[in-house]
């Protein structure tokens, strides 16, 4: 019997504002892919259903034609929290479970296996965030609970802190899923032959630890570029342009159709989504998509949404002068991040003027 995979948002989603004002939490990027892409990769035989807040439903349908949104179809369901990054062991455990079980971590439901009768009791919650009680109270006696330990991302800085590890984790399966395999000096190795358009890599480009560098179809790497994968892999997507003298240090991801400007310094733990333009210096930065930081200036330990534009010489601090733990206001409360390095979080369609400075 086919199992319906339901990816849901829970009550902690507001802790990720402003990044989730215009998207479900599972469409946030961490590593090479979004959280949703990781979940779907873990359960390739299950057809996904996308559960989201009601005001996002039309946008989610438009962006995912043919997908089921805010609806239940089937007899058996696996609900997975959209904030979760599941390891291989937990994925196998969820796949083998047959009874009705809620898998919990602390006070949050990571995943739940339920049957149709129980799922129908959740129908009134479609278009709303779900909480632990929605699952554990599905039947009068309560469904079984099993404690698990996994990654549940609760705040923007947790995405940034996790990003480098996720690039490493995503790299091998993302390379297999790509049309081209690892490409060096214009020669691609992969299952699909011939590739649509081999990357063009100038002979003066320096590729350090080539086996951990993936360069996609149609990408152009100009003279004098250094791509250093000695400390972590570098995944560059399709039709990317990397201009002369840029330095890219892994772990790093650069999405399709993005542009890396002349002399850019792309340090480790950085993910640049598709259709972005980046120059200057960045470190441990996540950029969703369609955003620009083209000019001089430093952005580090930061998470930028889509359609963000930073004016020339925009900088953010990511370290306090006393080297202490950074505190951030979230929904009116001061949260101690427990981290020494926390930079800028900027939501979609936000802009900064030239010479803007964001302190810690």
RODO-2510 file (C-alpha; in nm, 4 decimals, decimal comma):
residues 360
     n   res          X          Y          Z
     1     x     0,0000     0,0000     0,0000
     2     x     0,1407     0,3386    -0,1006
     3     x     0,2289     0,5730     0,1832
     4     x     0,1575     0,9445     0,1487
     5     x     0,4456     1,1667     0,2623
     6     x     0,3067     1,4805     0,4300
     7     x     0,5612     1,7546     0,4988
     8     x     0,4186     1,9962     0,7541
     9     x     0,4914     2,3195     0,9383
    10     x     0,4736     2,3239     1,3174
    11     x     0,4113     2,5946     1,5756
    12     x     0,7798     2,6935     1,5952
    13     x     0,7766     2,8286     1,2402
    14     x     0,7440     3,1915     1,3570
    15     x     1,0880     3,1676     1,5175
    16     x     1,2248     3,1690     1,1624
    17     x     1,0730     3,5023     1,0616
    18     x     1,1386     3,7003     0,8472
    19     x     1,2577     3,4128     0,6268
    20     x     0,9222     3,2309     0,6349
    21     x     0,6890     3,5247     0,5760
    22     x     0,6558     3,4240     0,2096
    23     x     0,7517     3,0538     0,2023
    24     x     0,6947     2,7339     0,3969
    25     x     0,9722     2,6465     0,6377
    26     x     1,0677     2,3388     0,4341
    27     x     1,1630     2,5565     0,1361
    28     x     1,4494     2,7166     0,3283
    29     x     1,7956     2,6194     0,2088
    30     x     2,0570     2,4481     0,4221
    31     x     2,3563     2,3007     0,2437
    32     x     2,3087     2,2381    -0,1283
    33     x     1,9348     2,1724    -0,1172
    34     x     1,6246     2,2892     0,0644
    35     x     1,4896     2,0987     0,3629
    36     x     1,2027     1,9674     0,1494
    37     x     1,4402     1,8314    -0,1140
    38     x     1,6287     1,6419     0,1567
    39     x     1,3080     1,4910     0,2960
    40     x     1,1833     1,3877    -0,0481
    41     x     1,5247     1,2384    -0,1284
    42     x     1,5002     1,0275     0,1872
    43     x     1,1622     0,8821     0,0827
    44     x     1,1827     0,8579    -0,2981
    45     x     0,8969     0,6069    -0,3317
    46     x     0,6463     0,8213    -0,1419
    47     x     0,4416     1,0871    -0,3178
    48     x     0,4747     1,4124    -0,1232
    49     x     0,1908     1,6266     0,0044
    50     x     0,2866     1,9809     0,1034
    51     x     0,1114     2,1193     0,4108
    52     x     0,1506     2,4913     0,4752
    53     x    -0,0161     2,7949     0,6284
    54     x    -0,3288     2,8832     0,4318
    55     x    -0,2058     3,2192     0,3020
    56     x     0,0873     3,0427     0,1332
    57     x    -0,1154     2,7664    -0,0330
    58     x    -0,1770     2,9359    -0,3698
    59     x     0,1901     3,0287    -0,4030
    60     x     0,3002     2,6748    -0,3149
    61     x     0,0595     2,5309    -0,5751
    62     x     0,1879     2,7708    -0,8397
    63     x     0,5502     2,6864    -0,7648
    64     x     0,4828     2,3112    -0,7533
    65     x     0,2391     2,2283    -1,0352
    66     x     0,0858     1,8852    -0,9959
    67     x     0,1722     1,8611    -0,6264
    68     x    -0,0905     1,7993    -0,3610
    69     x    -0,1149     2,0990    -0,1265
    70     x    -0,3126     2,1089     0,2000
    71     x    -0,5047     1,7898     0,1232
    72     x    -0,4965     1,4265     0,2379
    73     x    -0,5149     1,1446    -0,0158
    74     x    -0,4471     0,7824     0,0702
    75     x    -0,4782     0,5263     0,3472
    76     x    -0,1371     0,5434     0,5153
    77     x     0,0512     0,8630     0,5961
    78     x     0,3975     0,9613     0,7093
    79     x     0,4035     1,3148     0,8460
    80     x     0,7493     1,4753     0,8589
    81     x     0,8271     1,8065     1,0256
    82     x     0,9492     2,0551     0,7647
    83     x     1,2190     2,1802     1,0046
    84     x     1,3817     1,8369     1,0297
    85     x     1,7009     1,7063     0,8754
    86     x     1,6727     1,3295     0,9091
    87     x     1,9756     1,1019     0,9171
    88     x     1,9848     0,7750     0,7246
    89     x     1,9205     0,5614     1,0343
    90     x     1,6050     0,7533     1,1276
    91     x     1,4811     0,7452     0,7675
    92     x     1,5067     0,3648     0,7704
    93     x     1,3312     0,3508     1,1062
    94     x     1,0430     0,5628     0,9804
    95     x     1,0129     0,3525     0,6673
    96     x     0,9910     0,0261     0,8658
    97     x     0,7322     0,1468     1,1173
    98     x     0,3862    -0,0020     1,0619
    99     x     0,1716     0,1100     1,3556
   100     x     0,0530     0,4571     1,4494
   101     x     0,3491     0,6245     1,6169
   102     x     0,4568     0,9816     1,6899
   103     x     0,8339     1,0295     1,6865
   104     x     0,9133     1,3160     1,9217
   105     x     1,2132     1,5190     2,0274
   106     x     1,1592     1,7303     2,3349
   107     x     0,8181     1,8853     2,2894
   108     x     0,8156     1,8681     1,9093
   109     x     0,6910     1,5990     1,6732
   110     x     0,9645     1,5087     1,4256
   111     x     0,7496     1,2604     1,2332
   112     x     0,4359     1,0504     1,2725
   113     x     0,2940     0,7399     1,1054
   114     x    -0,0879     0,7480     1,1006
   115     x    -0,3727     0,5776     0,9183
   116     x    -0,6536     0,7430     0,7277
   117     x    -0,9011     0,7579     1,0177
   118     x    -0,6486     0,9454     1,2297
   119     x    -0,5453     1,1706     0,9430
   120     x    -0,9081     1,2691     0,8910
   121     x    -0,9110     1,4103     1,2435
   122     x    -0,6365     1,6490     1,1317
   123     x    -0,8394     1,7776     0,8367
   124     x    -0,9681     2,0701     1,0406
   125     x    -0,6058     2,1811     1,0888
   126     x    -0,5295     2,2043     0,7177
   127     x    -0,3887     2,5479     0,6472
   128     x    -0,2644     2,5853     1,0045
   129     x     0,0575     2,4956     1,1821
   130     x     0,0506     2,1640     1,3687
   131     x     0,1593     2,1013     1,7268
   132     x     0,2496     1,7896     1,9244
   133     x    -0,0981     1,7596     2,0762
   134     x    -0,2520     1,7404     1,7291
   135     x    -0,0763     1,4061     1,6813
   136     x    -0,0616     1,2581     2,0298
   137     x    -0,4339     1,3217     2,0823
   138     x    -0,5538     1,1599     1,7603
   139     x    -0,7155     0,8706     1,9473
   140     x    -0,8611     0,8698     2,3011
   141     x    -0,5822     0,6541     2,4406
   142     x    -0,3169     0,8487     2,2495
   143     x    -0,0927     0,7058     1,9792
   144     x     0,2424     0,5558     2,0722
   145     x     0,5333     0,7933     2,1309
   146     x     0,8971     0,7208     2,0559
   147     x     1,1801     0,9574     2,1456
   148     x     1,4292     1,0264     1,8677
   149     x     1,7347     1,2455     1,8295
   150     x     1,7733     1,4384     1,5075
   151     x     1,8280     1,7897     1,3732
   152     x     1,5337     2,0276     1,4146
   153     x     1,6275     2,3754     1,2984
   154     x     1,4549     2,6390     1,5096
   155     x     1,6303     2,9707     1,4362
   156     x     1,8029     3,1278     1,1328
   157     x     2,1489     3,1101     1,2901
   158     x     2,1082     2,7335     1,3326
   159     x     2,0779     2,7001     0,9537
   160     x     2,4014     2,8956     0,9136
   161     x     2,5852     2,6939     1,1794
   162     x     2,4747     2,3697     1,0125
   163     x     2,5369     2,4796     0,6544
   164     x     2,8921     2,3536     0,6018
   165     x     2,8121     2,0066     0,7366
   166     x     2,5066     1,9893     0,5132
   167     x     2,7040     2,0806     0,2016
   168     x     2,9334     1,7875     0,2811
   169     x     2,6354     1,5587     0,3462
   170     x     2,4464     1,6652     0,0322
   171     x     2,7429     1,6603    -0,2045
   172     x     2,7590     1,2947    -0,3105
   173     x     2,3881     1,2461    -0,3850
   174     x     2,3576     1,5858    -0,5506
   175     x     2,6476     1,5028    -0,7817
   176     x     2,4785     1,1735    -0,8741
   177     x     2,1540     1,3581    -0,9457
   178     x     2,3257     1,6177    -1,1641
   179     x     2,3522     1,5790    -1,5423
   180     x     2,7320     1,6118    -1,5362
   181     x     2,9682     1,4531    -1,2915
   182     x     3,2845     1,6162    -1,1605
   183     x     3,4340     1,8331    -1,4328
   184     x     3,7917     1,9524    -1,4511
   185     x     3,9551     2,1576    -1,7229
   186     x     3,6551     2,1151    -1,9522
   187     x     3,6390     1,7351    -1,9283
   188     x     3,3277     1,5966    -1,7596
   189     x     3,2801     1,2511    -1,6136
   190     x     2,9258     1,1278    -1,5598
   191     x     2,6645     0,8718    -1,6479
   192     x     2,4924     1,0815    -1,9106
   193     x     2,6946     1,1053    -2,2332
   194     x     2,7342     1,3370    -2,4016
   195     x     2,6503     1,6206    -2,1601
   196     x     2,4400     1,9047    -2,2936
   197     x     2,7202     2,1608    -2,2688
   198     x     3,0546     2,0956    -2,1067
   199     x     3,1778     2,3584    -1,8641
   200     x     3,4495     2,5900    -1,9896
   201     x     3,7425     2,6073    -1,7492
   202     x     4,0412     2,8258    -1,8376
   203     x     4,3796     2,6553    -1,8220
   204     x     4,5010     2,8978    -1,5540
   205     x     4,2282     2,7980    -1,3085
   206     x     4,3565     2,6238    -0,9939
   207     x     4,1460     2,3303    -0,8746
   208     x     4,2544     2,1928    -0,5377
   209     x     4,1332     1,8397    -0,4570
   210     x     3,9552     1,7937    -0,7879
   211     x     3,7582     1,4876    -0,6834
   212     x     3,5557     1,7033    -0,4450
   213     x     3,4756     1,9710    -0,7037
   214     x     3,1630     1,9518    -0,9187
   215     x     3,1162     2,2012    -1,2012
   216     x     2,7892     2,1857    -1,3919
   217     x     2,6956     2,2083    -1,7577
   218     x     2,7505     2,5372    -1,9359
   219     x     2,9427     2,6938    -1,6487
   220     x     3,2329     2,9247    -1,7340
   221     x     3,5336     2,9596    -1,5023
   222     x     3,7536     3,2541    -1,6055
   223     x     4,1353     3,2906    -1,5748
   224     x     4,3022     3,3025    -1,2363
   225     x     4,0163     3,1535    -1,0368
   226     x     4,1046     2,9337    -0,7373
   227     x     3,8586     2,6640    -0,6273
   228     x     3,9817     2,5043    -0,3051
   229     x     3,8078     2,1870    -0,1878
   230     x     4,0795     2,0723     0,0514
   231     x     3,8630     2,1444     0,3582
   232     x     3,5288     2,0559     0,2012
   233     x     3,3551     1,9992    -0,1338
   234     x     3,2580     2,2695    -0,3808
   235     x     2,9412     2,2224    -0,5873
   236     x     2,8899     2,4710    -0,8716
   237     x     2,5665     2,4357    -1,0669
   238     x     2,4758     2,4880    -1,4312
   239     x     2,5410     2,8017    -1,6365
   240     x     2,7329     2,9769    -1,3599
   241     x     2,9860     3,2486    -1,4465
   242     x     3,2905     3,2850    -1,2228
   243     x     3,4904     3,5909    -1,3217
   244     x     3,8722     3,6267    -1,3013
   245     x     4,0643     3,6138    -0,9748
   246     x     3,7717     3,4896    -0,7666
   247     x     3,8515     3,2498    -0,4821
   248     x     3,6015     2,9840    -0,3722
   249     x     3,6749     2,7778    -0,0610
   250     x     3,4750     2,4729     0,0361
   251     x     3,2459     2,3588     0,1714
   252     x     3,0567     2,5782    -0,0734
   253     x     2,7547     2,5647    -0,3036
   254     x     2,6813     2,7994    -0,5951
   255     x     2,3454     2,7508    -0,7652
   256     x     2,2461     2,7498    -1,1318
   257     x     2,2762     3,0703    -1,3354
   258     x     2,4575     3,2613    -1,0621
   259     x     2,7450     3,5051    -1,1153
   260     x     3,0583     3,5385    -0,9020
   261     x     3,2187     3,8775    -0,9628
   262     x     3,5836     3,9676    -1,0288
   263     x     3,8056     3,9066    -0,7263
   264     x     3,5242     3,7759    -0,5077
   265     x     3,6254     3,5983    -0,1877
   266     x     3,3825     3,3154    -0,1180
   267     x     3,4848     3,1551     0,2091
   268     x     3,3756     2,8229     0,3559
   269     x     3,0267     2,7193     0,4676
   270     x     2,8566     2,9378     0,2057
   271     x     2,5492     2,8478    -0,0015
   272     x     2,4521     3,0783    -0,2869
   273     x     2,1196     2,9812    -0,4419
   274     x     2,0229     3,0042    -0,8102
   275     x     2,0183     3,3336    -1,0015
   276     x     2,2339     3,5263    -0,7527
   277     x     2,5208     3,7714    -0,8040
   278     x     2,7956     3,7857    -0,5432
   279     x     3,1087     3,9971    -0,5094
   280     x     3,3266     4,1211    -0,2254
   281     x     3,3787     3,8948     0,0757
   282     x     3,1308     3,6419     0,2146
   283     x     3,1714     3,3703     0,4748
   284     x     2,9227     3,1212     0,6181
   285     x     2,6385     3,2860     0,4281
   286     x     2,3163     3,1361     0,2951
   287     x     2,1458     3,3176     0,0083
   288     x     1,8112     3,1689    -0,0988
   289     x     1,7825     3,2766    -0,4657
   290     x     1,7577     3,5776    -0,6996
   291     x     1,9580     3,7989    -0,4621
   292     x     2,2469     4,0363    -0,5243
   293     x     2,5543     4,1326    -0,3255
   294     x     2,7634     4,2423    -0,6192
   295     x     3,0040     4,4927    -0,4673
   296     x     3,2718     4,5300    -0,2012
   297     x     3,1773     4,4646     0,1586
   298     x     3,1639     4,1743     0,4035
   299     x     2,8624     3,9553     0,4794
   300     x     2,9215     3,6667     0,7197
   301     x     2,7303     3,4139     0,9302
   302     x     2,4204     3,5496     0,7597
   303     x     2,0984     3,4247     0,6007
   304     x     1,9515     3,6302     0,3163
   305     x     1,6155     3,5558     0,1566
   306     x     1,5201     3,5953    -0,2105
   307     x     1,5181     3,9176    -0,4117
   308     x     1,7500     4,0857    -0,1615
   309     x     1,9772     4,3602    -0,2933
   310     x     2,2721     4,4940    -0,0933
   311     x     2,4178     4,8292    -0,1977
   312     x     2,7898     4,8804    -0,2495
   313     x     3,0040     4,8509     0,0645
   314     x     2,7274     4,6983     0,2756
   315     x     2,8853     4,5204     0,5736
   316     x     2,7641     4,3171     0,8654
   317     x     2,9416     4,2408     1,1895
   318     x     2,9202     3,8812     1,3082
   319     x     3,1220     3,9114     1,6305
   320     x     3,0755     4,1137     1,9490
   321     x     3,3635     4,3305     2,0704
   322     x     3,3774     4,1304     2,3945
   323     x     3,3719     3,7986     2,2040
   324     x     3,0648     3,6915     2,3998
   325     x     2,7623     3,4909     2,2952
   326     x     2,5358     3,6843     2,0603
   327     x     2,1760     3,7521     2,1657
   328     x     1,8974     3,8032     1,9110
   329     x     1,5444     3,9397     1,9541
   330     x     1,2909     3,6821     1,8323
   331     x     0,9192     3,7594     1,8571
   332     x     0,9876     4,0165     2,1267
   333     x     1,2128     3,7923     2,3365
   334     x     1,5903     3,8037     2,3727
   335     x     1,7351     3,4653     2,2752
   336     x     2,0917     3,3700     2,3628
   337     x     2,2199     3,1968     2,0502
   338     x     2,5050     3,0270     2,2333
   339     x     2,7228     3,1252     1,9393
   340     x     3,0103     3,3698     1,9167
   341     x     2,9424     3,4324     1,5479
   342     x     2,5994     3,5506     1,4324
   343     x     2,5464     3,7944     1,1478
   344     x     2,2591     3,9362     0,9464
   345     x     1,9188     3,7785     0,8822
   346     x     1,7334     3,9596     0,6018
   347     x     1,3942     3,8684     0,4580
   348     x     1,2780     3,8621     0,0976
   349     x     1,2702     4,1824    -0,1106
   350     x     1,4765     4,3745     0,1465
   351     x     1,7327     4,6298     0,0317
   352     x     2,0279     4,8170     0,1798
   353     x     2,1713     5,1453     0,0565
   354     x     2,5399     5,2021    -0,0145
   355     x     2,7722     5,2018     0,2878
   356     x     2,5134     5,0353     0,5120
   357     x     2,6451     4,8741     0,8297
   358     x     2,4706     4,6107     1,0423
   359     x     2,6236     4,5626     1,3856
   360     x     2,6075     4,2641     1,6197
***
